[in-house]
């Protein structure tokens, strides 16, 4: 009886620490208690919840699995474990787990929701849409399901339908804060800035000081003086009070940096950015060592055998690569302004394939395998499309396999002064683990060096396949360079390519606001304004790889 009382007291104490926003201390007690009572699933679940609060989803996955194995019939633990796999980037495993659960009994709506999330992450949007439709049908009041449906429609490039779903949701539930934020972002991606501001204001009024809303609003170009005053007051209050959630603290610091940039207060902007990136760096040092190791392995590997002939079931691919923020979105928009070209944004297909294939060297040496996987995961493409653009910048690591898989593909490498690239990356809150290097100036320099090594290698082993596009030349003389770009891609030049900002396609990347403006060269050389702050980045660049600097 005494042991049972002690156990209940320990569970209550850990739960109380979690409620008070003290996940580190709660984690220490939960892990210690889980060792003392290894067969009590509640303790493993509490340890997992502590890991979630600390954004350590891999660790959360481990503890949720232990809890689930102790109570395999517990529906909540099934959901917890499945969701942790998705959050940890292991969506393929989450799908296998949900299939295992579904083989015993029909999935509940929450379980089907997690399956839809995993399918979306695995670029199986049509299956994801079917899954989330089941959830919406069975639980029409599940507001998050409507938001996920909009995300899936975005993945299918059905942006107008996504906005329709969100508009109906907000109309029916005007006090649903996340719905207002999600609709504001959807309008921003489509260039509907007044609608974006309208719903951003509504979200901020519903939940003053909400970090995600503050960060989104602070970047909008059409803020009024009153908007700016409200944002400054709420940001200042949040920073003074302290933000226990790390992710929220990061967002508020980036929001403050955006307003400081608007005020041209560079010193203040850099201070906020340093604080935000400092919080984001936690947990990533090992990633830098892994990236260097992966680079060496890929550059040492032989090229896979080329596909015998181009695929006839899909239009001609145009792959645009380069460092993030180097101008890949601008190149895509110029090309997709052509009547015969469809821009597909940043497709994750190559990275998904590589993640699976690099564990199986035989698969990696089969270009046909990549071609089939890639074609199967393409979003819907219009019938009159002669070519499509995939502008996932980080694909520069896999160009060997891509070139061999698609012998007719055009590969464009966007080059830009890495110092301007670094400043743009530093000002951007990517959040994604794959862009961990953007949170440290030395890591950014190391990635820039890796990028150069990749490109030099691919040009050596794939002579004539890669075309360099210089960002500075493009923005200073759009007409001549757009015509040259059309020629490289075997396209007849069209005047519409000179007005990429007029495209009605959505932009879901960090460039969503910039690409709505006419092409300009004002960002060229901007790094000089922060030269003193960026010394670690400049010093980290390999002089042999960057002789032009």
N, C-alpha and C positions, 0 to 999 in steps of 0.2 A: 504493500500500500504506500509506503514511504517513497519507494522508487517511482511509482506511478505519479505521485504528487510532484516529485522532483522533475520528472519528465514534462508534465503539464506546465510547471512554472518556467522551465527552460524554453519551451515552445512559445509561451506567452511573452517572455522577455525578448526573445529574438524578433517576434512579430512586432513588438512595441518599438524596437530599434529601427526596424524597417519603416514603420509608419512615421517615425520622426526624421526620416531621411538620413540615417546613419548606416549605410550598407556595408562599409568597411568593417566596422565593429560588429555588426550583425553577422557578417560572413565568418569572422573568426570564431564567434560563439557557435554558429550553425555547423561549421566543419568539425569543430571539436566535439560537439554533441553528437554529430552523425557517426563519428568514430566510436563514441561510447555506446550509442544505441544504433548499430548499423542496420537493424531490421525495422526501423521506424521511418516509414516513407515521408512523413510530414517534415522531418528534419532535412532530408535530402531535397525536398521541394523548397523549403525555406532557403537552403544554401543556393539553390538554383535561382530563386527570386532575387537574392542578394547579387548574384552574378549578373542578372539581367539589369538591375539598377546601375551596375558598374559598366554596362555595355560589353561585358565579357560573355558573348553568346556561346562560344565553344565550351566554356566551363559550365554555363547554364545547361547546355545540352547533356553534358556528362551527368550532372546531378539529377536532371529530370528523367534521364534514362534509368538511373538507379531507383528513383521513386516509382516509376512506372513498372519496373520489373517486380517490385515488391507488391504492387497493386495493379496488375495488368487489366483489370476490368474497370478501373476508375476512369470515367469519361473525361474528367477535368485534367487528369494527368496525361491522358492520350493527347489532348489538345495542347497542353503545355510542352510535351516532348516534341510533337510535330512542329509546333510554332518555333521552338528553339532551333530546330534543324534548319528551318527556312531563314531565320535571323542570322544563323551562323554561316550562311552561304552554302548549305548542303541540301539544296532543294531536291536533288535527285534522290537522296536518301529519304527525305520526307515523303516523296511520292511512293517509294517502295514501302515505307511504313504504313501509309494510309491505305495502300492496296492490301496490305496484310490485315489491317483492321477491317477493311471493307469486305474481305473474303468471309469474315465471320458473321457480320451483320451490316445492314445498310448504314452508311456514314450519317452521323447527325449533321445538322446544318453547320455548327461550328467546325466540325471536322472537314466538311465539304469546303468550307471557307478557306481553311489552311491548304487544302488540296489545290484550290484555285490559285492561291498565292504562289505555291510551288510551281504549278504549271506555267504561270506567267513568267516566273524567274527562269524557267527552262525554255522560254520562247515557244511554248505551245499555247498560243493565245486563243485559238479556236476552241480547244478543249477547256481552257480556263474559263472562257465565256460561257460554255455550256454548264460548267460546274457552278459558277456564281449565279447563273440564271435559276438553278435549282434552289439555291439558298434564298434568293430574293422571292421566289414563288412561295416557299415554305415560311419565310420570315420577312414579309414585306416591310416590317418595322425595323429591320436590321439596317441601320443607317450606314454603318461601315461597309456593308455588302454593296450598297449603291456606289460608294466611293471606289471600292475595288473594281466594280464593273466599269466605272469611268477609266480607271487605270488600264484595264484590259483593252478597252476600246481605243485608248491612246496607242497601246502597243500594236493594234491593228491599223493604226493611222486613220481611224474613224473619229477625228477630233470633233467634228460638229455633233455627232451622236453623243460623245462623252459630255460635251457642254449641255446638251439637252437633258441627259440623265441628272447632272449636277444642278441644273436650273430647276428642274422639277423637284428635286430633293430639298433645295433651299426654300423653294416656294411653299412647300408643305411643312418644312421644319425650319423656319427662319432663325431660330435660336440655336441651331446645331452649329457650333463654332467651327469644327473641322470642315463641314460642308461649305461654309463661307470661304474659308481659306483655300480649300481645294478648287472651288469655282474661280476665285480670284487668280490663282495660278494658271488655271486652264485658259482664262481670258488673256492673261499676260503672254502665254505661249503662242497665242494666235494674233498677238498684236493689238488686242482690244483694250487699250490702256485705261480708258475711262471706266469700263466695266470692272477691270482689275482693281482700280482704286476704290470704286464703289463697294465691292464686296470685301476688300481689305479693310476699309473703314468699319464695315459692319462687324467683321470678325474682331477687330480691336476694341470695338464698343462692347461686344459680348464678353470678351475676356481681356481686360486691360493688362498689359505687361506680358502677354503670352509670347515666349521667345520666338517661335517660328513665325508668328504674325509680324513681330517687330522686325525680324530680319528681312522678310519679304517686302514689307512696306518701305523700309529704309532705302531699298534699291530702286523703287519706282521713280521714273523721271518726271512725272506730272504731279508731284506733291505740291500742295498749297503751303503757305507760310504757317497756317494753323496746323496742318498735318505735321510739319516739321517740329513745331513747338510741342505738340502732343507726344510725338515720338521721343524727342529729347528728354522730356519730363519722365516718361515711363521707363526709358532706358536707364536714366540716372537713378531712379528709384530702385530699379531691379539690381543694378550694380552695387548700390549702397547697402541694400538689404542682404545681398549675398544670394547666390542661386545654388541650392544643394545639388541639383541635377547637372552633371557635367555637360551633357548635350545641350541643355538649355542655356548654360553659361556661355558655351561656345557661340550659340546663335546670337545672344545679346551682345557679345563682344564684336561680332561681325556687323551687327546692326549699327553699333556705335561707330565702328570704323567707316561704314558707308556714309554716315552723316558727317564725320570729320573730313572725309574726302570731298564731299559736297561743299564744305566750308573752306576747302583748300588748306586745311590744317594738317600738313603731312606728318609732323611730329606726333600729334595726337592719334592720327590714323595708324601709324606704325606701332604705337604703344598698344592700341586695342588689338591689332592683328597679331602682334607677338604674343599677347595673352591668350587669344583664341587658339592659335596654332600650338602654343605650349600645352594647352589642355588636350588637343587632338593628337599630339605626339605619343601620348602614353600607350604603351602596348605594341608599338610598331618597330622598335629597333631591330628585332629579329627579321622583320620583313625586308629590311635593306640588305642584310646578308643573304637572304634567300633570293632576292632579285639579282644580285651579282652572280650567284651560283647558277641560276636559271639562264642568265645571259650567256655565260661561258658554255653551258651545256648545249644550248641551241646553236651557238655559232660553231661549235665543234661537230655538230651532227651533219651527216650528208643530206643533200637535197633528196626529197622523195621523187620517185619516178613520175614524170609528167603524165597528165591525162592524155589519151591518144588524140582527142579532138575536143573542140569547145562544146559545151552543152547547148542544145537547141530548145530546151524546155523553159529557159529563163532568158531575159534580155541580157545584153552585154554588161558585165559588172565594171564599175569604175570605183576603185578603192582609193580613198583619200586618207593619208596618214601624216603624222607629224606629232610633235610634242603637244600636249593639251594647251589651248589658248594660242596656238601658232597661226590660226587663220583657216583651219580646216572647215569650219562652218561656212565661212565666206565663200570658199571655193565650191562647196556643195551648193550653196544658194545660187551662185552664178550659173553653175551647170544645170541645176534643176529648174531655172527660169526658162530653159530651152523647151520647146514644145514636145520634144521626143524623149525627154529625160525626167525620171522620177527620183526625187531625193528621199532616201529612207532613214536619214539621221544616223545615229550611232547604234548599229546593230551589234548585239552581244554574241552573235552566232559563232564567230571564229574563236573567241575566248572560251565559250562553252565547249566547243569541240576540243580545243587544246587542253582544257582542264581534264577532260576525259581521256584524250589520246596520249598525253604525256606520261600517263601511268602504264600505257601499253605501247612500247616502242614500235611494235609491228604495225599498229594502227597509224602511228605518226608517219610511218614511211609510205602510207597509202594515200596519195592525193585524191584518189577517187572517193575515198571515205569522207574526206572533208567536203568535197563537191556535193555529195549526196546529202550530207547532214545540213550543209548550208542552204541548199535549194529547198529542202523540206521545211526549214524554219523561216523562210522569207515571208514577210507580210504580203498582203494582196497588192498586185501590181496591175496598173491599167493596161488594157489591151493594146493601145497604140504606142506603148513604151519601147523605144529602141535600146535604151540603156538606163541603168539605175545607179545611184551613188550611195555607197556605204562609207561613212566618214568617221568610223571609230578610230580615233587617233592612235591608240595603243596597239593597233594591229601591226605596227612596224616591227614588233617582235616575231611575227609569224609570216612575214612576206614570202619566205621560201616556199612553204607549203601552199600559200594562197596563189602564188604565181604558177606553180605546177598544177594546181587543181583547176585553174581557169586560164588556159593558155591564151584566150582572147581578151582577158581583162586588161584594163588600163590602170596603171598604178601611179598615183600622183603623190609626191612627197612635198609637203608644204614646209619651206624653210623660213625661219624668222630669227632675228637677233635673239639669242637665248636670254639676254638680260631683260628685254621687253617681255619675253614669254614668262620669265620668272616673276616679274612684277605683277603681271596679269594673274598668274596662278596664285601668288601670295594674297591677292585681293579677293580670291574666290574661295568660298566654302564648299568644297566638293563633297566632303563627308564620306564618300565611298572609300572602302578599304583599299581598293585597287590603285587609288591615287594617294596612298599614304605619304609618298615622297613630297607632296606639295606642302606638308606641314613643317618642313625643316629646310633651311637654305642650303645646308651641305648635302642633304639627301637630294634636293632638286638638282644641284650641280652633278651629283653622281648619276642621276637618271638622264640628264642631258648628255653626259659622256657616253652612257650606254646607248642612247638613241643614235649618236653619231657612229658608234662602233657597229651597231646593227646595220645602219644604212650603208656604211662603207663595205661591209661584208656582202650584203644583198646585191649591191651594184657590181661587186667583183664576180659573184657566182651567177648573176642574172643580167649579163650585159645587154643594155638596150631596153630593158623592161621597165625601168623606173625613171619617171620624169620629175625633175625638181621644179617647183613653183615657188618663186621668191615673193614672200608677202609684201615686202617694201616696194618692189616693182609693181605689184598688182594694184596696190591702193594709190600709188602715185600716177599710174597710167593705166586706168582700167580698160579703156577701149582696145588698145594694142594687145594687152596681155590677155584679155578675154577672147579676142580673136585667135591668139596663139593657143589658148586653152582649148577652144573649140576644135582647132586643127589637130591637136594631140589626141583628142577623143573621137576623131573622125566624124565630127558634127559640122553641119553648115551653120555658120555664125548667125545669130538672131539678135536684133536690137534689144530684146527683152533681157538679154544677159547683162546689160549695162545697168539694170535697175533691180538688183536682187532683193532690195528692201521691200518691193511691192508684192513679193510672193505671198500667197494666202496660206501656205503650209505652216503647220505649227512648228515651233522650235522648243524642244524640251531640254536643252543644254544650258550651260552657263552663259552662252552667247545670245540668249533669247531677246535681250533688250538692245544689244549693239546692232544686230542684223536688221532691226527695223529702221535704222538710219541709213541715209545714202552713204556710199563708200567714201571714206576719208582717210587721211594719213596723219591725223593728229596724235595717234598713239605711238608713232615711230619715234624712237629715242626717248620715250617718256621715263625710262629707267634712270636717266641722269638726274631726275628730281629726287631720287632716293639712293643715290650712289653710295653715300656713307653707310646706309643701313644694309646694303646688299654686298658689302665686301666679302663675307663668307661664301656667298654664291660665286662671285666672280673669281675669287681665289681658288675655288674648287674645280673650275673648268680646266680641262686638260689642254694645254697650249698646242700640243701636237694634233689634237682632234679639232681644235678651233683656231687654226692659224690666221683666219681673217680678223680675229679680235685682237 
